[in-house]
Amino acid sequence: MTKTTKKVRLSRKTSQSFLGISLILMVVSTIVLYFYVSNLLQDEVEEALFSTEARIETALKSNYAPFDLPPIVEIGTVAVLGVEKIKDTIIYDPSQDEMEEFRELTSFKEINGKNYRITVRDLVVESENILMAVVVSYITIILSVFVFLFYFSKARNQKLWQPFFTNLEKMKRFSLTSDKPIGLMDSEILEFHELNKEIKTLTGKVKSDYLNLKQFTENVSHELQTPLAIIQAKIENIINGDDLNDIQYGHLTSIQKDIQRLTQMNKRLTLLTKIENKQFLNIEKVSLAELMGETIQSFHEISVTEIKYHRKDDMWTKMDSYLAEVLCTNLLSNAIKHNTGESDIEIVVEDGRLSISNHGTKPLTHPENLYTRFYRESEAEKSTGLGLAIVKRICVLYGFLIRYEFAEGRHVFSVTVE
Amino acid sequence: MKILIAEDEIALQQSIVTYLEKDGNVCEVASDYNDAIYKVDLYDYDLIILDINLATGSGLDVLKKLKKENKEAGVIIISANNSLDDKLDGLDLGADDYITKPFHLAELNSRIKAVLRRGKFGGDDTITFNEISVDTKSRTAYVNGKAMALTRKEYDLLVFFMTNQGRVLSKEIIAEHLWGDNSDLADNFDFIYVHVNNLRKKLTGEGAKYIKTAYGSGYKFIED
């Protein structure tokens, strides 16, 4: 047993993985971009700080008076020179009335004999803002790419896969019994072309096998008729020849019975093949209720089984008149053959449904095999094992619904006409 | 009667000949298409039994030739093919009857007699046997000119017996003649016994006792 998994469409599967990979890429590249951009900005700010500091130093050397421009520039004198350092600091910025992050460069210089401490600061773009900018621009780009790609690839895929889907539909409709070839749509795509070629070969092979098998059944049935005819004719001549004793006569008539069984089997096999070949085209309006009545009448002379017939509907349908007859005969003869005890057979026709029931001791052990050729539930030797297979075929041919159930000690077959 | 049997299976052909010659018929045989064409060209027959699938050609072509030359022979087609189309083709071309292999010789014989009765030459709608006569047109049987009240099956049975005089007819053959394909339904052939017995009673009531039992379970229509 292979594990069955949930089936998804190819286009969905591919776009799903496309989306997944895009998402991962987006997250990773956002992180990278964030660090890159913030580094770049920091470098830029620092460069500006150093440059400002250098200018201030030059100005001080040229004897400009020290000035302050908090928080951007602060110049003070100190006793001892410190170590130059650069750091982040948060300072209240009155112009914006909020705490702002600044980059701060503090350097100590001895200029004209005085020790100066020069602090320059510059506003830093906050990291959230960078991140925000990156993500927003990214999302905008990606969304537009998605939308574009989605429609583009949808249209493209549709065109690209069209031969595939067309052929898939054709294969779904492919029928062994139809004599038309599968007729696949060709494609410029090599893989599709190869697939088509393989399918054509495969269906061709299956079809020819099926035809061979059918032909074989037909031939066997046909070829058997002549030898059977010879045996039967010879037996008749023996019976009519010189005096036989009763035992010999008994054997000969028993052979006659077997020949008849073979003949019946042959006829039914041929009939099955013909139904499958759709060779019954004499479509007429027939009343199954009427036909059933006639069938009961003719069976009455052969069988002692009592048949109760309740006809509440005419059950008109359109089908081959011969097959209609076969349908009634086979259903009824099946009921008669498998009826147990002295009980009667009941046939009801109402609301477009014909149901026929006979008495039985127990439900069928394998009802699923009921319509299989040569399947016999009981050892009733009278049966050829083909009657119900024929009934099923006829029902399939005309779209009738056939059902079997075991209820209240009776086997019930019902045929429902659309 | 002069009968041509065109059948390429020699064993079957000879069996038919054996059966038919017992009734005093003159039988000739043709074992292939050319033989059949040659013989129907040269001779006149009362009846031709024609296999559709002759070894070297189609029996239907022989039939066409017969009809083209306005031969008066009755034709019964035998075929291994139980298809309605074949049957209709044969009957459309002017065959008088159609029988599918395998068949009982008694059944074939009964059909031959029926075709000959309808035949243009010496055709007679009545079958006579001593005091019994059957008018096949009105489907009535008479004993000494007095009409008998027979059911449909009893009438069929009587005609079957009279056309196969002196032959042993097993219950199987009778059942198949009367009920065709449905005859395999019956558990035993008691119902044959009932029908034969009723017919027998009606006949002996009128003084005709020709239906004898053969080998305990078969029947034979024969002179005392």
Interface residues (C-beta under 8 A of the other chain):
Chain A: H222 E223 Q225 T226 L228 A229 I230 I231 Q232 A233 K234 E236 N237 I239 N240 L244 N245 D246 Y249 G250 L252 T253 Q256 K257 I259 Q260 R261 T263 Q264 K267 T270 K274 Q279 S298 F299 E301 I302 S303 V304 Y322 T329 S333 I336 K337 K382
Chain B: E9 A11 L12 S15 I16 T18 Y19 K22 A80 N81 N82 S83 L84 T100 K101 P102 F103 H104 L105 A106 K153 R167 V168 S170 K171 E172 I173 E176 W179 D181 N182 S183 D184 L185 A186 D187 F191 A214 Y215 G216 S217 G218
